[in-house]
Amino acid sequence: MRSVISEKRLNLISAIVIFLCAALLGIETYFRDNPFALEIFEVSDVLIVGYFTIEIIYRLLYREYPISRVPSALRRKIFKVKKAEIHANPDDGEIIETWFWILFDLLLVVLGYLSFLRHYMDHPQTILLLRMFRIFRILRVFEFSPALKSIERKIFSVIPTVITFFMLIGLIIYVYAIIGMYLFDFRTFELIDFSDLHASVTSVFDMMANGWSEILRDLKANATDIPHWVSETYVISFFVFTVLITLNVFIAVMTSQIQEKIEREIRSISKKDDQILAEEKKHTQSQDDLNRKLDRILEELDTLKKKD
């Protein structure tokens, strides 16, 4: 099915509407007590959701890649299958990126329609929160610029590493939360709480985020039945594992991955340049061969003229 509007023009219109939507969300905060202004914002909200409904239908109708290609593209990207299969499908990244933004915008459109039901709900504040998710539509600006797209692809390329890092941090926090509960006998102190698993995990995370020195002083002052060296070992070892070792390893891995990606891109560009140079060389050689043949023909013609 052929598109009746260019993708570039559609992206420009959508970008204008997205920035307008973001601006209205900010302006609306100044008119929370003005019923007339709120009515205007509600009407504008309906118009914006209506536009993006039409846009998402249009993008689904005139999509470049069918959704059936997404699972296989994800499999090749995530599980790193044979290189020959990856080289045979060079547009996997483009397929995943295209459908990610389509599904992302579809979700925001659905949440927009759900927010219209707040007048029929017993607790409209919950539904009203869904309306606030519209601000995330501004992330679609990554679609509209090649430079931003390049940054977006670099961000997506390190997401598996980030997830692995958070899993590792989560395991360390969980282990130290369990140790803390049994070590400090499920007690609650002034700055840290080991009374149950949820409180312990939250407190240990807070210790990682906001510092450990005050918490260590609190434990040493109030957990008098625990030797000071035990409290010191518990707190300082947690800090060493979570901040000094894990974070530095994460930064090293991230830096290494970005460097490898840049090197791969440089090699890819270099390979393309070599192919272009080889084609130009071949073309030059064929041109030289043609010139030599013409020279021989001209020489033969001159020879024939002399004989005549």
C-alpha positions as semicolon CSV with decimal commas, in nm:
position;residue;x (nm);y (nm);z (nm)
1;M;0,000;0,000;0,000
2;R;0,152;0,329;-0,106
3;S;0,183;0,615;0,145
4;V;0,006;0,942;0,054
5;I;0,232;1,151;0,279
6;S;0,607;1,134;0,313
7;E;0,754;0,996;0,636
8;K;0,964;1,310;0,678
9;R;0,657;1,535;0,663
10;L;0,462;1,310;0,901
11;N;0,752;1,312;1,149
12;L;0,766;1,692;1,132
13;I;0,393;1,725;1,207
14;S;0,419;1,469;1,489
15;A;0,722;1,648;1,637
16;I;0,527;1,976;1,646
17;V;0,229;1,807;1,816
18;I;0,457;1,627;2,065
19;F;0,630;1,951;2,170
20;L;0,289;2,123;2,190
21;C;0,163;1,840;2,411
22;A;0,468;1,867;2,641
23;A;0,428;2,245;2,663
24;L;0,057;2,215;2,750
25;L;0,135;1,968;3,029
26;G;0,370;2,225;3,181
27;I;0,135;2,521;3,132
28;E;-0,155;2,324;3,281
29;T;0,021;2,315;3,619
30;Y;-0,033;2,693;3,652
31;F;-0,412;2,666;3,602
32;R;-0,507;2,383;3,837
33;D;-0,769;2,599;4,013
34;N;-0,920;2,750;3,697
35;P;-1,216;2,535;3,579
36;F;-1,247;2,715;3,243
37;A;-0,877;2,666;3,165
38;L;-0,897;2,301;3,268
39;E;-1,184;2,248;3,024
40;I;-0,970;2,395;2,745
41;F;-0,684;2,162;2,839
42;E;-0,922;1,864;2,838
43;V;-1,043;1,954;2,487
44;S;-0,683;1,993;2,368
45;D;-0,606;1,654;2,526
46;V;-0,889;1,494;2,325
47;L;-0,760;1,655;2,003
48;I;-0,401;1,541;2,068
49;V;-0,507;1,182;2,145
50;G;-0,725;1,192;1,834
51;Y;-0,431;1,304;1,620
52;F;-0,205;1,029;1,754
53;T;-0,483;0,775;1,702
54;I;-0,497;0,870;1,334
55;E;-0,117;0,872;1,317
56;I;-0,078;0,525;1,472
57;I;-0,342;0,382;1,234
58;Y;-0,160;0,546;0,942
59;R;0,177;0,405;1,056
60;L;0,028;0,057;1,094
61;L;-0,127;0,072;0,747
62;Y;0,185;0,204;0,573
63;R;0,450;0,032;0,784
64;E;0,768;-0,072;0,604
65;Y;0,817;-0,400;0,789
66;P;0,548;-0,652;0,896
67;I;0,532;-0,734;1,267
68;S;0,588;-1,102;1,183
69;R;0,955;-1,018;1,123
70;V;1,008;-0,880;1,476
71;P;1,046;-1,214;1,669
72;S;1,315;-1,347;1,435
73;A;1,495;-1,009;1,437
74;L;1,491;-1,006;1,818
75;R;1,621;-1,364;1,827
76;R;1,914;-1,273;1,605
77;K;1,990;-0,957;1,804
78;I;1,959;-1,107;2,153
79;F;2,098;-1,458;2,109
80;K;2,370;-1,370;1,857
81;V;2,298;-1,650;1,610
82;K;2,529;-1,739;1,320
83;K;2,700;-1,445;1,158
84;A;2,589;-1,561;0,813
85;E;2,225;-1,532;0,923
86;I;2,286;-1,186;1,071
87;H;2,461;-1,066;0,754
88;A;2,169;-1,199;0,550
89;N;1,931;-0,979;0,755
90;P;2,106;-0,641;0,792
91;D;1,782;-0,453;0,862
92;D;1,709;-0,631;1,195
93;G;1,794;-0,320;1,397
94;E;1,569;-0,104;1,181
95;I;1,279;-0,352;1,219
96;I;1,309;-0,363;1,599
97;E;1,344;0,013;1,625
98;T;1,044;0,081;1,398
99;W;0,812;-0,153;1,586
100;F;0,937;-0,042;1,928
101;W;0,824;0,312;1,858
102;I;0,495;0,198;1,703
103;L;0,410;-0,015;2,010
104;F;0,534;0,256;2,246
105;D;0,306;0,515;2,088
106;L;0,016;0,267;2,072
107;L;0,051;0,216;2,450
108;L;0,042;0,592;2,510
109;V;-0,270;0,626;2,293
110;V;-0,444;0,350;2,492
111;L;-0,344;0,517;2,822
112;G;-0,478;0,845;2,682
113;Y;-0,819;0,689;2,619
114;L;-0,820;0,530;2,964
115;S;-0,757;0,873;3,119
116;F;-1,088;0,992;2,970
117;L;-1,268;0,747;3,203
118;R;-1,162;0,928;3,521
119;H;-1,506;1,092;3,559
120;Y;-1,663;0,744;3,585
121;M;-1,421;0,603;3,843
122;D;-1,445;0,601;4,222
123;H;-1,076;0,694;4,244
124;P;-1,011;0,919;3,942
125;Q;-0,661;1,010;4,067
126;T;-0,533;0,668;3,958
127;I;-0,667;0,716;3,607
128;L;-0,542;1,075;3,605
129;L;-0,188;0,942;3,656
130;L;-0,222;0,755;3,327
131;R;-0,272;1,090;3,155
132;M;0,065;1,207;3,285
133;F;0,237;0,930;3,089
134;R;0,183;1,145;2,779
135;I;0,499;1,334;2,871
136;F;0,699;1,024;2,774
137;R;0,588;1,078;2,414
138;I;0,860;1,344;2,392
139;L;1,108;1,054;2,381
140;R;0,994;1,004;2,022
141;V;1,220;1,292;1,920
142;F;1,483;1,017;1,890
143;E;1,296;0,912;1,576
144;F;1,317;1,249;1,404
145;S;1,691;1,311;1,381
146;P;1,970;1,085;1,246
147;A;2,204;1,219;1,517
148;L;1,952;1,137;1,792
149;K;1,888;0,799;1,631
150;S;2,259;0,722;1,654
151;I;2,256;0,807;2,027
152;E;1,941;0,600;2,077
153;R;2,100;0,294;1,913
154;K;2,406;0,327;2,137
155;I;2,177;0,344;2,442
156;F;1,983;0,036;2,334
157;S;2,305;-0,154;2,265
158;V;2,413;-0,129;2,631
159;I;2,072;-0,212;2,784
160;P;2,160;-0,585;2,834
161;T;2,472;-0,480;3,028
162;V;2,269;-0,237;3,240
163;I;2,011;-0,509;3,320
164;T;2,289;-0,751;3,418
165;F;2,443;-0,485;3,642
166;F;2,111;-0,416;3,818
167;M;2,057;-0,789;3,871
168;L;2,401;-0,815;4,031
169;I;2,337;-0,512;4,255
170;G;1,995;-0,656;4,346
171;L;2,147;-0,989;4,451
172;I;2,411;-0,817;4,665
173;I;2,145;-0,599;4,833
174;Y;1,925;-0,904;4,897
175;V;2,212;-1,105;5,048
176;Y;2,320;-0,819;5,278
177;A;1,958;-0,753;5,378
178;I;1,921;-1,116;5,491
179;I;2,256;-1,111;5,671
180;G;2,165;-0,782;5,843
181;M;1,832;-0,916;5,972
182;Y;1,990;-1,221;6,136
183;L;2,305;-1,038;6,247
184;F;2,118;-0,754;6,420
185;D;1,830;-0,972;6,545
186;F;1,548;-0,813;6,339
187;R;1,580;-0,483;6,526
188;T;1,499;-0,129;6,416
189;F;1,763;0,139;6,469
190;E;1,748;0,513;6,420
191;L;1,885;0,511;6,063
192;I;1,840;0,151;5,949
193;D;1,561;-0,101;5,988
194;F;1,613;-0,479;5,998
195;S;1,263;-0,565;6,126
196;D;1,148;-0,746;5,807
197;L;1,270;-0,826;5,456
198;H;1,110;-0,527;5,284
199;A;1,239;-0,279;5,542
200;S;1,582;-0,440;5,539
201;V;1,614;-0,430;5,158
202;T;1,497;-0,067;5,152
203;S;1,740;0,030;5,429
204;V;2,035;-0,143;5,265
205;F;1,954;0,026;4,934
206;D;1,933;0,360;5,116
207;M;2,275;0,289;5,269
208;M;2,416;0,229;4,920
209;A;2,261;0,547;4,778
210;N;2,305;0,795;5,066
211;G;2,623;0,685;5,240
212;W;2,723;0,447;5,516
213;S;2,920;0,647;5,775
214;E;2,620;0,769;5,978
215;I;2,459;0,424;5,964
216;L;2,779;0,263;6,092
217;R;2,790;0,509;6,384
218;D;2,424;0,430;6,456
219;L;2,492;0,054;6,463
220;K;2,801;0,089;6,679
221;A;2,616;0,313;6,927
222;N;2,293;0,111;6,955
223;A;2,387;-0,250;6,870
224;T;2,603;-0,281;7,183
225;D;2,577;-0,661;7,189
226;I;2,746;-0,683;6,848
227;P;3,127;-0,629;6,839
228;H;3,221;-0,308;6,659
229;W;3,446;-0,492;6,414
230;V;3,146;-0,704;6,303
231;S;2,935;-0,393;6,229
232;E;3,232;-0,233;6,054
233;T;3,295;-0,543;5,842
234;Y;2,926;-0,567;5,747
235;V;2,887;-0,202;5,642
236;I;3,228;-0,146;5,481
237;S;3,226;-0,476;5,287
238;F;2,882;-0,386;5,151
239;F;3,014;-0,049;5,038
240;V;3,321;-0,209;4,879
241;F;3,116;-0,468;4,687
242;T;2,841;-0,235;4,568
243;V;3,030;0,085;4,496
244;L;3,402;0,028;4,458
245;I;3,400;-0,309;4,279
246;T;3,064;-0,353;4,107
247;L;3,027;0,007;3,988
248;N;3,384;0,022;3,857
249;V;3,341;-0,312;3,678
250;F;3,017;-0,181;3,528
251;I;3,187;0,137;3,403
252;A;3,475;-0,068;3,261
253;V;3,238;-0,305;3,078
254;M;3,025;-0,017;2,945
255;T;3,333;0,168;2,822
256;S;3,467;-0,149;2,661
257;Q;3,136;-0,220;2,487
258;I;3,104;0,134;2,352
259;Q;3,465;0,123;2,232
260;E;3,405;-0,213;2,061
261;K;3,090;-0,076;1,896
262;I;3,280;0,228;1,770
263;E;3,559;0,004;1,638
264;R;3,303;-0,216;1,461
265;E;3,146;0,090;1,301
266;I;3,491;0,214;1,193
267;R;3,572;-0,128;1,043
268;S;3,236;-0,133;0,867
269;I;3,297;0,214;0,722
270;S;3,651;0,114;0,626
271;K;3,521;-0,200;0,455
272;K;3,267;0,004;0,259
273;D;3,539;0,248;0,160
274;D;3,758;-0,041;0,045
275;Q;3,469;-0,179;-0,161
276;I;3,413;0,163;-0,321
277;L;3,785;0,197;-0,395
278;A;3,794;-0,156;-0,540
279;E;3,496;-0,078;-0,761
280;E;3,657;0,249;-0,872
281;K;3,984;0,066;-0,943
282;K;3,797;-0,198;-1,143
283;H;3,616;0,076;-1,332
284;T;3,947;0,255;-1,398
285;Q;4,105;-0,069;-1,519
286;S;3,815;-0,140;-1,750
287;Q;3,837;0,219;-1,879
288;D;4,212;0,175;-1,940
289;D;4,146;-0,154;-2,122
290;L;3,888;0,020;-2,336
291;N;4,130;0,304;-2,414
292;R;4,402;0,054;-2,511
293;K;4,161;-0,128;-2,742
294;L;4,064;0,202;-2,902
295;D;4,432;0,287;-2,947
296;R;4,494;-0,051;-3,116
297;I;4,195;0,001;-3,346
298;L;4,318;0,347;-3,438
299;E;4,667;0,210;-3,505
300;E;4,522;-0,063;-3,726
301;L;4,317;0,196;-3,915
302;D;4,629;0,408;-3,965
303;T;4,814;0,103;-4,093
304;L;4,534;0,023;-4,339
305;K;4,532;0,383;-4,464
306;K;4,908;0,371;-4,526
307;K;4,875;0,046;-4,720
308;D;4,605;0,200;-4,938
